[in-house]
Amino acid sequence: MNISDYISKLKQAHDVPNYYCNKFPKNCGYYDGSRYSWDCWNLIKTILALPGWEDTRVTGSYVPPKNFITGDCDGYHLLMQCTDRSKDFSNLKVGAYLYIGDKGHEHAGAYIGDFVVDGYTFNVVECTSDWESKVQYTYVDDKGRRFLYKGGPQGRSWTDNGILPYIEYGEEPAPVCPTAYGIDVSRYQKGFDLNSAKAEGFSYAILKAGGADGNPKYYKDPSFEDFYAQAKADKMYIGAYYFGNAFSTEDAIKEASYFCQYLQGKDIVHVYYDVEGAMLNQGYTHLTEIIKTFCQVMINAGYACGIYTSESHFNSRFDDSQLVLFPHWVARYSKTAPKLKSIALVEIWQFGGSTNYIRSSKIKGTTVDQDRINIPWTDEGSQPKQTYVIPESTSKSIEQLAIEVLAGLWGNGIVRKVRLTAAGYDYNSVQNRVNQVAEQRKGTKTYIVKKGDTLSSIAKRYNTTVDALVKANNIPNKNQIFVDQELIIV
């Protein structure tokens, strides 16, 4: 295993720190004769012994002693396999194995790179005490002392470190991204100087672009342009959000259309749908579809779209298990990170606003919502942005659209609904005609159009005429057919 893979898998284990707690089935972790769990060295040896290990949140992988590469389970034997064993912590190597040798309190961890928080450096991934199975970060100084997340020493210090022989250290490891912090602002912070936040270590700014809860209903936030100009000038990472108020998928599409218009010309990729307020007062399944639709329209337009709401709303107001692939920005005003019932990763944790248990709620005298960025943003893979605008009128007939749908040009399921509605067509009318045509085609001979086909060539092949094919398939333009289009042969 190379060092980059090793560090990546350790970080992957940490990124869902609370979901591991007592949730492993009996094929996972460490067995004490009565129950199973991950302990600190099972975290490390599972990753080492199984290069294909993937974080599945609930299944993990159990490595019994006889199958582990050292033949032993405990942390001391793992230390004995290390080279360059040392009690000096002043020059730790990325990927180093750390061990506490205090009898009765043995413990292990892995150093994954420099990371400065509250003046303490060095980031260590480990599990907490036996049987808790919570993966966590701690910190170690050059004397080997362990520190909690917000500083302050823990009861025991690391005693030894070494280099694991199962890792190829011949390359530079993937960089470990330090924790970053951001703020989110709207017209309620009008006049606030973003540079003052930048000076206090906030490198991300998430700006309210608009919403659908005002008068007029659809509005652009009056401070959006000013904050955007400031964030650009201050070279901050910039995101945007839209305050939702949709009660149907059609509403969601319209809101996304306005959001896209506000974003046009802006250097913004990461966007969020703010799901709170009145729109929470509707059916569980219905609200799930609304959120999914909004995000899909934004993704179709080339944006990395996620969802913002509180921890309790993520866990109770809609089916988050259907939304896990969308980035999650979770509000929890607390010292402890959010805990989601779904397997979704928390990309951003909004830890404070007017109430803040971690730091001052104010920056230069202004109360500002504050966020921890757990997963750094990247613009890689983003598509060229296009703006979805509800058109004044439509040009294609229901018949033509049904043909295009059957040819696969409008996608399937909710994607089809989003695309047709966003283009200004009545989805239900189109889908009804699609169903009628599909029913008519049952039991008939059909042909799937291939690249290079024409109606003339197909008619000749099946001993029919172009006019007959046009009539049977309701083709509005005999000179235009599509690859993968299904034609009735008469």
C-alpha positions in Angstrom: 0.0 0.0 0.0 1.4 3.4 -0.9 1.4 6.3 1.6 -1.3 8.3 -0.2 -3.7 5.4 -0.1 -3.0 4.8 3.6 -3.5 8.5 4.6 -6.6 8.6 2.4 -8.3 5.6 4.1 -7.4 6.9 7.6 -9.1 10.2 6.7 -12.0 8.4 5.2 -12.5 6.6 8.5 -12.4 9.8 10.4 -14.9 11.7 8.1 -17.8 9.9 9.6 -16.6 9.9 13.3 -19.8 9.2 15.1 -21.5 6.7 12.8 -19.1 4.0 13.9 -20.3 4.0 17.5 -21.5 0.4 18.4 -22.9 -0.2 14.9 -20.6 -3.0 13.7 -22.1 -6.4 12.9 -20.3 -9.5 14.0 -17.9 -9.7 11.0 -16.2 -6.5 12.0 -13.7 -5.2 14.4 -12.4 -6.7 17.6 -14.1 -9.5 19.6 -13.8 -9.8 23.4 -15.9 -12.9 23.8 -19.2 -11.1 24.1 -19.3 -8.3 21.5 -17.5 -6.8 18.6 -16.1 -3.4 18.0 -13.2 -1.5 16.4 -10.5 -0.5 18.8 -7.5 1.7 18.0 -5.2 -0.8 16.4 -8.0 -2.6 14.5 -8.6 0.8 12.8 -5.0 0.7 11.6 -4.5 -3.0 10.9 -7.8 -3.3 9.0 -6.6 -0.7 6.6 -3.1 -2.2 6.3 -4.2 -5.8 5.9 -7.0 -5.0 3.4 -5.7 -2.7 0.7 -9.2 -2.7 -0.9 -10.9 -1.6 2.3 -13.7 0.8 1.6 -15.7 2.7 4.2 -19.2 1.3 4.1 -20.2 3.0 7.4 -21.8 -0.1 8.8 -20.0 -3.2 7.6 -16.3 -2.4 7.8 -13.9 -5.4 7.9 -12.8 -7.7 10.7 -9.3 -9.0 10.6 -8.8 -11.9 13.0 -5.3 -12.5 14.4 -4.4 -15.4 12.2 -5.1 -13.4 9.0 -3.3 -10.3 10.0 0.1 -9.8 8.5 1.9 -9.8 11.8 -0.1 -12.7 13.2 -1.0 -10.5 16.2 -3.8 -8.1 17.2 -2.4 -5.9 19.9 -0.8 -2.6 19.5 2.6 -3.6 21.0 3.2 -6.3 18.4 2.3 -3.8 15.8 4.9 -1.5 17.2 7.5 -4.3 17.2 7.0 -4.6 13.4 7.9 -1.0 12.9 11.4 0.3 11.9 13.0 3.4 13.2 11.2 3.0 16.6 11.8 6.1 18.7 10.6 8.0 21.8 11.4 11.3 20.1 8.4 13.1 18.6 10.2 16.2 17.3 10.4 15.0 13.7 7.5 12.7 13.0 7.1 11.2 9.6 3.7 11.3 7.8 2.3 7.8 8.2 4.1 7.1 11.4 2.5 4.7 14.0 2.1 6.1 17.5 1.8 4.0 20.6 1.1 4.5 24.3 2.9 1.9 26.4 1.4 2.7 29.8 0.4 -0.7 31.2 -3.4 -1.2 31.2 -3.8 2.0 29.1 -2.2 0.9 25.8 -3.3 2.9 22.8 -2.4 3.5 19.2 -2.8 6.1 16.5 -1.4 7.2 13.1 0.1 10.6 12.3 -1.3 12.1 9.0 0.4 15.4 8.7 0.7 19.0 10.0 -2.4 20.7 11.0 -2.5 23.8 13.2 -5.5 24.5 15.5 -5.3 26.7 18.6 -1.6 26.7 18.4 -1.2 23.0 18.5 0.3 21.1 15.5 0.3 17.5 14.2 -2.8 15.7 13.4 -3.4 12.1 14.6 -6.2 9.7 13.7 -7.2 7.2 16.4 -10.1 5.6 18.1 -11.3 6.6 21.6 -11.3 4.2 24.5 -12.1 0.5 24.1 -15.5 -0.3 22.8 -16.6 3.2 21.9 -15.3 2.9 18.4 -15.5 6.6 17.7 -12.8 7.7 15.2 -11.4 11.0 16.1 -8.6 13.5 15.5 -6.2 14.4 18.4 -3.0 16.4 18.4 0.5 15.5 19.5 3.3 18.0 20.3 7.1 17.5 20.0 7.1 15.9 23.5 4.5 13.3 22.6 1.7 14.9 24.6 -1.8 14.3 23.3 -4.3 17.2 23.0 -8.0 17.4 22.6 -9.5 19.1 19.6 -9.7 22.6 21.2 -6.4 22.2 23.1 -5.8 21.0 26.6 -3.8 17.8 27.3 -5.3 14.4 27.7 -4.5 12.1 30.5 -1.8 10.0 28.8 0.9 10.9 26.3 2.3 8.9 23.4 5.4 6.9 24.4 6.7 5.5 21.1 6.5 5.9 17.4 7.8 4.0 14.4 7.5 3.4 10.6 5.1 0.7 9.5 6.8 -1.8 7.1 3.6 -2.4 5.1 3.5 1.1 3.5 5.6 2.3 0.6 7.0 5.7 1.6 8.7 6.3 -1.7 6.3 9.1 -2.7 4.9 12.3 -1.2 1.6 11.6 0.5 -1.6 13.2 -0.7 -1.8 16.6 1.1 -3.9 16.8 4.2 -6.2 19.7 4.1 -6.2 21.7 7.3 -9.6 22.5 8.8 -11.0 25.7 7.1 -13.6 28.1 8.3 -16.2 30.1 6.6 -19.0 32.6 7.1 -22.4 32.9 5.5 -23.9 36.3 5.0 -27.0 38.0 3.6 -28.7 41.4 3.7 -28.9 41.1 7.5 -25.1 41.7 7.6 -25.4 44.7 5.2 -22.3 46.8 5.4 -20.1 44.1 6.9 -16.5 44.0 5.7 -15.6 40.5 4.6 -11.9 41.4 4.9 -12.3 41.5 8.7 -13.4 37.9 8.6 -10.5 37.0 6.3 -8.2 38.5 8.9 -9.6 36.2 11.6 -8.9 33.1 9.5 -12.2 32.7 7.6 -11.4 31.8 4.0 -14.8 30.7 2.8 -17.8 33.0 2.2 -21.3 31.6 1.4 -23.5 34.3 0.1 -27.3 34.5 0.0 -28.2 35.0 -3.6 -32.0 35.2 -3.1 -35.1 33.4 -2.0 -38.8 32.7 -2.6 -40.2 33.8 0.8 -40.4 37.6 0.2 -42.5 40.3 -1.3 -42.3 40.0 -4.2 -42.1 36.3 -3.8 -39.0 35.7 -5.8 -36.2 38.2 -4.9 -32.5 38.7 -5.2 -30.7 39.5 -2.0 -29.9 43.2 -2.0 -26.4 42.6 -0.5 -25.4 39.7 -2.9 -23.6 41.8 -5.4 -21.7 43.8 -2.8 -20.6 40.7 -0.8 -19.6 38.9 -4.1 -17.4 41.8 -5.1 -15.8 41.9 -1.6 -15.2 38.1 -1.6 -13.6 38.2 -5.0 -11.3 41.1 -4.0 -10.4 39.3 -0.7 -9.7 36.0 -2.7 -12.0 34.0 -0.6 -13.7 30.7 -1.7 -17.2 31.7 -2.7 -20.4 29.8 -2.5 -24.1 30.8 -2.7 -27.4 29.7 -1.3 -31.1 30.2 -2.1 -33.8 30.3 0.5 -36.5 27.9 -0.6 -40.2 28.1 -0.3 -41.4 25.5 -2.8 -44.5 23.4 -2.3 -44.3 21.5 -5.6 -41.6 20.2 -7.9 -42.8 22.9 -10.4 -42.1 25.5 -7.7 -38.7 24.0 -7.1 -37.8 24.3 -10.8 -38.9 27.9 -10.9 -36.8 28.7 -7.8 -33.8 27.0 -9.4 -34.4 29.0 -12.6 -34.2 32.3 -10.6 -31.1 31.1 -8.7 -29.3 30.3 -12.0 -30.2 33.8 -13.3 -28.7 35.5 -10.2 -25.5 33.3 -10.5 -25.0 34.1 -14.2 -21.6 35.6 -14.8 -20.4 34.8 -11.3 -17.4 32.7 -10.6 -19.4 30.4 -8.3 -19.7 26.6 -8.6 -20.8 25.5 -5.1 -24.4 26.3 -4.3 -27.0 25.2 -1.7 -30.7 24.9 -1.3 -31.7 26.4 2.0 -34.6 24.2 3.3 -36.3 25.7 6.3 -39.2 27.8 7.3 -42.7 27.2 5.9 -41.7 24.7 3.3 -40.9 22.2 6.0 -44.6 21.9 6.7 -45.5 19.4 4.0 -45.3 15.6 3.5 -42.1 13.7 4.1 -41.9 12.1 0.6 -43.3 15.1 -1.2 -40.6 17.4 0.4 -37.9 14.9 -0.6 -39.0 15.1 -4.2 -39.0 18.9 -4.1 -35.4 19.0 -2.8 -34.2 16.4 -5.2 -35.8 18.3 -8.1 -34.2 21.7 -7.2 -30.7 20.1 -6.8 -31.1 18.2 -10.1 -31.9 21.4 -12.0 -28.9 23.1 -10.6 -26.7 20.1 -11.4 -28.0 20.1 -14.9 -27.0 23.7 -15.1 -23.4 22.9 -14.1 -23.4 23.6 -10.4 -22.3 21.5 -7.5 -25.6 21.7 -5.6 -26.0 20.7 -1.9 -28.6 21.1 0.8 -28.6 23.3 3.9 -30.8 22.8 7.0 -30.5 21.9 10.6 -29.4 18.5 11.9 -32.9 17.8 13.3 -34.5 18.6 9.9 -32.1 16.4 8.0 -33.0 13.6 10.4 -36.8 14.0 10.5 -38.4 16.2 7.8 -37.5 14.4 4.6 -35.9 11.1 3.4 -32.2 12.0 3.6 -31.2 8.5 2.5 -32.3 9.5 -1.0 -30.2 12.7 -0.9 -26.8 11.4 0.4 -25.0 12.2 -2.9 -25.8 15.9 -2.6 -23.3 17.8 -0.4 -24.7 18.5 3.1 -24.3 21.8 5.0 -25.6 21.1 8.4 -26.5 23.6 11.2 -25.9 22.5 14.8 -25.1 25.2 17.3 -23.0 23.1 19.7 -19.5 22.1 20.6 -20.0 18.7 19.1 -20.4 18.0 15.4 -23.7 17.0 13.7 -24.9 13.4 13.7 -26.9 12.4 10.7 -29.0 9.2 10.6 -28.2 8.8 6.9 -24.7 7.9 5.7 -24.3 11.4 4.2 -21.0 13.2 4.8 -21.2 16.6 6.4 -19.4 18.8 4.0 -19.9 22.0 6.0 -20.9 22.3 9.7 -22.6 25.6 10.7 -21.5 25.6 14.3 -22.7 29.0 15.4 -24.7 32.2 14.7 -26.2 34.4 17.4 -25.4 31.4 19.7 -21.9 30.2 19.4 -20.3 27.7 21.8 -16.9 27.6 20.1 -15.9 31.2 19.6 -17.3 34.7 19.7 -20.5 35.0 17.7 -19.3 38.4 16.4 -16.6 39.5 14.0 -15.7 43.2 14.3 -19.0 43.8 16.2 -21.3 42.0 13.7 -23.1 38.8 14.5 -22.2 36.3 11.7 -23.1 32.7 11.0 -19.9 30.6 11.1 -19.0 27.4 9.5 -16.4 24.7 9.6 -15.4 23.3 6.1 -14.9 19.6 6.5 -14.5 18.8 2.8 -12.6 21.3 0.7 -14.3 22.6 -2.4 -13.0 21.8 -5.8 -14.1 23.0 -9.2 -12.8 20.0 -11.0 -15.3 18.3 -13.2 -17.8 21.1 -13.2 -19.6 21.6 -16.4 -20.0 24.8 -18.4 -22.9 26.7 -16.7 -26.1 27.3 -18.6 -29.0 29.3 -17.3 -32.4 27.7 -17.0 -35.0 30.3 -17.8 -38.7 29.7 -17.9 -39.5 30.6 -21.6 -42.4 32.8 -22.6 -43.6 30.2 -25.1 -42.7 26.8 -26.4 -42.1 25.7 -30.0 -42.4 21.9 -30.1 -45.6 20.0 -30.2 -46.6 17.3 -27.7 -46.3 14.8 -30.6 -42.7 15.9 -31.3 -41.7 15.9 -27.7 -43.2 12.3 -27.2 -41.0 11.2 -30.1 -37.9 12.8 -28.6 -38.7 11.2 -25.2 -39.0 7.8 -26.7 -35.7 8.4 -28.5 -34.1 9.0 -25.2 -33.4 12.7 -25.7 -35.0 13.9 -22.4 -33.7 11.3 -20.0 -35.7 9.2 -17.6 -37.7 9.6 -14.3 -37.2 12.8 -12.4 -34.5 14.0 -14.8 -37.0 13.9 -17.7 -39.6 15.8 -15.6 -37.0 18.4 -14.6 -35.8 19.0 -18.1 -39.2 19.2 -19.7 -40.6 21.5 -17.1 -37.5 23.7 -17.0 -37.9 24.0 -20.8 -41.5 25.3 -20.3 -43.4 22.2 -21.4 -46.3 20.5 -19.5 -44.6 17.3 -18.3 -47.9 15.5 -17.6 -49.2 16.1 -21.1 -46.0 14.9 -22.7 -45.8 11.8 -20.5 -49.4 10.9 -21.2 -48.7 11.0 -24.9 -45.5 8.9 -24.4 -47.5 6.3 -22.6 -50.1 6.2 -25.4 -47.5 5.8 -28.1 -45.7 3.1 -26.1 -49.0 1.2 -25.7 -49.7 1.4 -29.4 -46.3 0.0 -30.2 -46.8 -3.2 -28.2 -46.9 -6.2 -30.4 -45.7 -4.2 -33.5 -42.5 -4.6 -35.4 -40.0 -1.9 -34.5 -36.6 -0.7 -35.5 -34.0 1.3 -33.5 -32.4 4.1 -35.5 -28.6 3.9 -35.9 -26.1 6.4 -36.9 -26.3 7.1 -40.7 -29.9 5.8 -41.1 -32.4 7.8 -43.1 -36.1 7.1 -43.5 -35.4 6.2 -47.1 -32.8 3.6 -46.2 -35.0 2.1 -43.5 -38.1 2.1 -45.8 -36.1 0.3 -48.5 -34.7 -2.3 -46.0 -38.2 -3.2 -44.8 -40.0 -2.9 -48.2 -42.2 0.0 -47.1 -42.4 3.7 -47.9 -41.2 6.9 -46.3 -44.8 8.2 -46.1 -45.9 5.1 -44.3 -43.2 5.4 -41.7 -44.0 9.1 -41.3 -47.7 8.4 -40.7 -47.2 5.4 -38.4 -44.7 7.2 -36.2 -46.2 10.7 -36.3 -42.9 12.2 -37.6 -43.3 15.9 -38.2 -40.2 16.3 -40.3 -39.3 13.3 -42.6 -35.8 14.6 -42.9 -35.1 14.5 -39.1 -34.9 11.3 -37.1 -32.7 10.5 -34.1 -30.1 7.9 -33.2 -31.8 5.4 -30.8 -35.2 6.5 -31.9 -37.7 3.5 -32.0 -39.7 3.4 -35.2 -42.8 1.3 -35.9 -42.4 -0.6 -39.1 -45.5 -0.9 -41.3 
